[in-house]
């Protein structure tokens, strides 16, 4: 009986109930909130559902040393997490994004790239704010990229500059990507007049197949010669787009745009969520990262809108840009462009802004990768 009693006590000591802390319970609640928003509200479910469930997995209490946790050498989760730590999940995501993205709107109106570039100001604004709050230069650079609303880029950069902060940075970046429809509309309405919201833009011109094929080749050469550090992301983005547009690699393009990106998204979301283990995640730095990330995203949105308003001062009537597409300069594709359309249609149901907004939106993807390359080149 005594042996049975000892075995029972040992069993109970290994249960989650015996090892639970308030931090674990807080993070489990956070995971349930992510699942609620992903399932019930349908906010970026492809991201929030894997991340939310990963948060639950990462915060099941256990006795250390059993090779279960994501931070324990030899555990299954730690091997899956290598794709995040070593930064090879994000380029695969970018390959799929390139294979899914139609750059026609940007090719037909290249000036829209300026909006995507302007929206990256939030990244560098957050970088300076993070330095002021006591983060070192590498950490500040990794935090700043949250303003681009680009989860894979945030993970890639933080894996190189601040791996210890990766969990907080990744969750913050994906959270704000999911909250695009909530955060952006009030800023857009605040910074524009009713007259500006009603601006109608000329339909984009028809883009030839030759232009679509040349674009990823030329885009790769121009961007990576300027910022070689962005090669892993930009190279895969433009390669995926070439697979889509060249017309002779449809199977490869379909694989990159569907099963490959789906598999990598599952692994990335689940392991990023699991990395929010309460014992390492619940820190003052994590809270500051969320605050800085929110500020960075707000500044990026506002800068895009304000830039269009200033740009319009130099454009003739009939050529002006509706500033409601300025929000799409962040790289949350296609959600930011949809927000432009939804806000614009509230004031004029016949004014279709979606295709126009896709131009700065896809340029934001390129812009955030270039910004990451710049920060990596300066800070690595």
N, C-alpha and C positions, 0 to 999 in steps of 0.2 A: 504493500500500500504506500509505503514511504517513497519508493521509486516512482510509482505512478503519480504521486503528488508532486515530486520534483519535476517530472516530465511535463506535467500540466502547467506548473509555474513557468517552466522554460518556454513552453508553447505560448503562454499568455504574454510573456515578455517580448516575444517576437511579433505580436500582432500590432496593427496600426493603432489600435486604441491605446496601447501602452506607450507608444512612441509619439503620439500626436502632441503638437504644440499649438498655441493660438495662431502662430504664423501659418501653419499648414491649413488650418480651418479658414483663415482669411483668404489664402490663395485658392483653396477649393471653391470658395464663394465667388472669387474673381473668374475662375474657370466656368462656373455655372452661368455667370452674367454673359461671358463671351458666347457660350452656347445659346443662350436666350436670344441675343442680338442676331446671331448667325441664322438660327432656325426660325424663331418667331417673327423677327423684324426683317429677315432676309438681307441683312447688311453684310456684304462680302462673305457669303456662306462658305465659299471655297477656301477662304482663309481663316475665318473665325471659328468654324467648326473644328478643323484639325488643331488649331492653336488652343482653343478652349478645352478640348479633350486632352491635349498634351499637358495642359496645366494641371488637370486632374491626375494624370499619370505621374507627373513630376512631383506631386505633393501628397502621394500616398505615403504615410509615415512608415519607416522600417528601421531595423537595427543596422547601423553602419557596418560595412565589412562583408555584406552578403552578395556583393557585386550585382546590385539591382539598380542603383541610381545612375543618372546620366553623368555624374561627375566621378563615378567609381571606375577605375581602370579594369578593363576586362568585361564590363557589363554589355549586354546587347545594345542598350540605349546609347552607351558611350561610343560604340562603333558607328551607329547610325548618325550620331551627332558630329562625327568627323566631317561629314559633308558640309556642315555649318562652320565648324572650327577652321577647316582648311580652305573654305570658300569655294567649293566646287559645285554646290547646289545653285547659287545665284547665276553663274554663267549658263547653266542648263536651262534655267527659267528664262533667261534672256534669249536663248536660242528659240524657245517656244514662242515667246512674245514676238520676235522678229518674223517667225513663220505665220503668225496670225495677223500681223499688222499691215494695213494698207496705207502707204505713205503718200497716196495720190494727192490728198488735200494739201499736204506740205509742199510737194513738188510743184503743184499748180500755183502756189502762192508762197514762195520762199521767205517773204518778209515776216511771215508768221513765226519763223524760228526765233525772231527777236523777242517775242512774247515768252516763249519757252525759256530763253536765256534770262530775261528779266525776272522771271519767277524764281530763279535759283538764288536770288538775293537773300531769301529767307535762310538758306543754308549757311551763308557766310555771316549773316546777322546772328544766328544761333551760335556759330563758332565763337564769335567775339563775346557773346553773353556768357557762354560756358567758361571761357578763359577768365572772365571777371568773377565768376562764382567759385574759382579755385581748381577747376579741372585742368590737367596738363594739356599741352597742345594736341597730342595725339587723341586723347579722350574727347576734347572739344571738337575736333574734326569729325570723329565718328558720330557724335551727338548731332552735329549740325546737319548731317545728311538726311535726318528725319524730315526736314522741311521740304524735301523733294517728293514726299509721299510715295516713296519707292522702297518697298520692303526688301527685295533682293539686293538692291544697291546698298542699303543700310547694313545688311548682314555681311555683304562682301567687304565693305570698308571697315566695319567694326572687327571683323575677323583678322584684319591686318593691323589695325591701329589700337584697338581696345578690346581684346577678347574677353576680359573680365566683365565688361559691361554689355556684352552682346545680347544677353537675355532681355535686359531692360530696353535696350535700343531697338531690338527687333520687335518686341511686343508693342512698344510705343509707335513705331513706324506703321505696323499693320493696323493698329487701333485707329490711327488718324486716317489711314487709307479707307477704312470702313466707315468712318464718320464724315467723309467728304460731303454727302448729301445733307448733313446736319450743320456742319461748321461753315461751309462756303456761302450758302444763299444770303444769310444776314449781312456778311461782309460785302457781297456784290451789290446788294440793295442800298447799303449805307453809302457806298462810294460812287454811285451812279445816279443820274437824274432820269426822270421819266422819258425825256426826249432822247437821251442817249440809249436807253433800253429799247427804243423803237427803231433804232438805226437798221436799215436793211442793207445787206451786203450783196455784191454781185456774185452770181453763181460761179463756183470754181470751174476753170477750163478743163477740157478733156485731156487726160495725160496718156501719152502713147506707151505701148509696151516696152519700147526701147528705152524710154526715160526711166521706167520702173526698174529695168535691169541695170542700167547705169548707176542709179541712185545708191544702192548699197555698196557698190564697188567704190564709187567716188567718196561716199560718206565715210567708209572705213579709212581710206587713205588720208582724207583731210583731217579727221578727228584724231586718229591714232598717231599721225606724224606730229601733231601739236601736243597731244597728251598720251604718250606711250603707256603710261600706267593704267589707262582705262581699257587697254587691249582685251583682257579677258571678257569684259562685259560688252564693249562695243563690237569686238570681233564676232562674238556669238550672235549678237543682235542683228548685225548686217548679214551674216552668213545665213541665219534663219530666213531673213527677208529675201535674199537671193534665191534660196531654195523654193520659196513661194512664187516669185515673179518670173524665174527663168523659163518655166513651162516644161522642163524636161525632168524634173525631180519631184513630181507630185507626191509620190509615196513617201519620200524623205520629209517633205514639208508637212504632210499629214501626220506622220509619226511624231515630228517635233512639236506640232501644234496641238496634238491630242493626247495619245497615251504617254509620251515622254514627259510633257509638262505636268500632266495630271499626277504621275507617279512621284515626280520630284516635289510637287506642291504638297502632296500628302506627307512625304518624309520630312520636308523642311518645316511645315506647319506643326507637325506632331513633335518634332525634336526641339523646335524653338519654344513651344509651349512647355515641354518637359524641363527645359532649362531654367524655368522660373521657380526652381526648388526654393522653398521658403527660407531655408538656412543661408542661402547665398543671394536671394533676390530682394528680400525685404530690407532695404537699406535706405539711408538718406539720399544716397546718390541716385537710386532708382526713382525716387520721388522727384528729384531735381530734373532728371532726364525727361520724365513725363511732362513737367512744366515747360522745360525748354523746347521739347518737341512740339507742344501745342503752340507756343509762341512762334516757333520757326514756321510752322504750317500756316498760321494766320498771316504772318508777314509775307510769305511766299504768295498766298492768294491775293492779298492787298496790293502787292507790288505788281503783279500781273495786270490787275484791273487798272491801277494808276498809270502804268506804262502805256496802255492802249489810249487812255484819255490824253496823255501828253503827246503821243504819236499822232493822234487825230488833229492836233493843232497845226501839223505840217501837211495834212492831206486835204485835197479839194473835196467839195461836196460831191457825193456819188461814189467816192473812193474810201470814205471813212469806215472804220472798223467798229463794230458793236463792242463796247467794253465789257459786256457780259461774258465774252469768250476769254477775257484775261485770266479768269480763274483756272482755265484749262492748261495754263502753263506748267502746272505741277504734273507729275508723271503718273497720276492715278488713272490709267487708261482702262476702259473708256468712261469711267464714272464721272470724272470731272467734266468731260464734254457733255455728258447727259445732264449734268446740273446746269450747264449753260443753256441747253435747250429747254429744260423745265422752267427755269426762271424767266427766260425770254418769252416762252409761250404763255406765261401768266399775264403778260402785258399785250401780246399780240399772237393769237393762236395760229396765224398764217405766216409768221416769221420763223423760218427753219434755220436754226443756228448750229445744229449738230455737226454737219459736214465742215463748216467753217471752224468750229471749236476743235475738231479732231486734228487740225494742223498744229496749233500750239500744244495740244495734248501729246501727240507723238514726238514733237520736238522736245517736250519736257522729259521724255524718256531718255532721249539722246543727251539732253542738257544735264540731267542728274548724273548720268554715267561719266560725262566729261568732268563735272564738278568733283565727283569721287576720284577720278584720275588726277585732277589737280591737287586735291588734298593729299592723296597718297604720295604723289611726287614730292610735295613739300614736306610732309610730316613723317613718312616711313623711315 
